[in-house]
Amino acid sequence: MRVGIVGSGRLGSPLGRLLAVAGHDVFFSDADPARAAAAASAAASVADGQARSGEPGQAARFGGVVVLAVGWEEFPAVVAELDGMLAGKIVVDPSNPIGERDGAAVVVAVPGGLTSPQYQQHVLGDVRLVRTFNTKYPNELLELGIAGQRGGARADMPYWGDDDEAKKAVVPLIEDAGFTAIDGGGLSEAL
């Protein structure tokens, strides 16, 4: 599958690497082109799949599935920058409502009494949103994914969404990344 990664930092880089190792064609992007290039190079060095890098708009156009691996507070600006390029696409949201204040992580209130992916769906508009890859720390994601890919114990990876076809399309990505996909229900039930 062609997977676009928007945000090649702490989460996007290891997730893209796991997907490339599984044979997917992964396009890394980031506001910092050097970080995207480094993520693609690291993935290509261990992967049978293809890994390349470029700008966020290129990743959005490239991916049959697009992972928005950006921080909660950066999410609206990145969506605005992509300016409709995600319309109709399957989008994976691994973000959690956590920001940074004075160097410390803080929980950010989600507006309107929504779950965080319901709010992200509101920000994104016409996309087929699936929430997953948000329940593990980035270093843990890579370690657990590699173990699962190599035949070790597979950690559970829940996913949520309101579009059943989009959820079905994302399940193989979860499993190929080395995890056991667990259907958590709709976006209103998401963690």
N, C-alpha and C positions, 0 to 999 in steps of 0.2 A: 504494500500500500504506500502511497505517497503521503508523507506526513510533514507538514510545515510546523516549525517550532518558532514561536515569536517570544523571544526572551531566552537567551542561552547562558543564563547564570546558574545559580545554585540548584535549581530544579530542572530547567530546560536542558542543560547539558547532560546530566546523568540519564534523564528519561530518553532523550534522543539517542544517546549511546546504546541503551538497552534495546531500543527499537531497531537501530541500525544493525546491531549484532544479530537480531532475529531475522534480518534480511529485508527490512523495509527501506525504502528510499526516503531519506530524511534531509530536509532543508532547514538548516539552522539560521536564525537571524537574531539581531539584537540592535539596540540603539548604539552600541559600541561594536563596529564591524570587526575589530580585532578579537573580541570575545567570541563572536559567532564563528570566525575562522578557526580559532583555537578549539572550539567545541567540535567542529566538523573534522578537523585534523585528528583529534583524539578519538573520535568515533570511527573514522576511516581506518585508523591503525589497528583496530581490533574487530572490525566488522566485515561480514560478507555483503551486507547491503551497501548502498551508496550513501555518501554523506557529502553535502556541499553547503556553502554559506552565501549569504547575501543580505539584502535589506528586508525589513519586516513585510513590506508590500509584496515582494517577490515570494516570500514564504507563504503569505496568505493566498496568493494566486496559485502557487504550486500544489499545496496540500489538498488531497481529498478529505483529509482530517487536519484541522489546524489546532495546535495546542497553544493556548495563551498563558505561558509560564512567566507572567509578570506580577509584580507586587500588587496587592489590593488597592493601594492608593494611586498607583500608576495606571490601573486598568482603564478608567474612562479616557485618559489622554491617549493611550495606545489605540483604543477603539476609534477615537476621533481621527487619529492619524491614518488609520486604515480605511476610513471614509467609505464604508459600504462594501469593501472587498470581501467581507465575510458573509454577505447576504446569501442565505440558502445553504451554507456550508455546515458540516458537522464541526462543532467547536468543543474542545475539551478544556474545561476550566478546573485547574488544580489549585486555584488561589484560596486563601483563607483570610478572613477579615482581621488581619494583623498589620499594624503599621510600625513605624519607628519614631520614638521621641527621645531626644537626648541620648542616642545610642542604645536605647533599650526597646525591646519588643513590647508593644501594647495592643490589646484587643480594641478593634474599632467597631463602634455601634453600626449595625446594618439598618439603613433607613426603612421606615414604613412597616416594621414588624415582619419583614420578609426573611427567609433564609438567605444566606449569602449567594447561592447560585440563582435563586429567584431574582435577587437584585441584579446580578450580573446579566441574566437573561433580559431584564428591563434595559440595561445599559447597551447590550449588544443588539437588541431588536430582532430582526428576522434571521436568526440562526437556529440550528438544531443542537442545542446545548446538552452536553453530558458532563456531569461533575465527577471527577475521579482523580487519582494520584495525589490527593490532598491529605491523606491520613498517615503518611510516613514522612519523617524528616529526610531532606535530600540525600545525606550520606547513607542513611538507612535504606532509602529507596534503591540506590545502586547496589549496595551490599546484598540486600534481600533478593533483588531482581537477578543478580548474577548467580546466586545460590539456586534459585528456582530454574533458571535457564540451564544450569549444569546438572539438573536432576536431583537437587537437594529438596528439602522441604520448601513448599510454596506458602508464602504469607498471603493472607486474604487481602484483596483490594476491592472495597466497595465502590459502586458506581450508582449514580442517580440521573434520572432524566424524565422528561415528559413525552419524548418522541421515541417510541419503541424501536423504530427502524434505526435511528441514530445509535441507540444503546446497543443494538445487535451488531452494528458496524464497529463499535469501540471494544466490545468484549474480546475479539481476537488480539487487539493491541495490548490489552491488559494481560492476557494469557501469554502472548509472545514476549512481553517484558519480564516474564518469570513469576507472575502472581496468579492466584485463584480469584477469578472475577465473582463478586457477590452482588446481586441486584438489591440495592437498598430502597428501590421504589422511585417515586417522583421527586421533583426538585423541592417540593414542600416538606419532604421527609429527610432532606440531606443534612449532613453534618457540616 
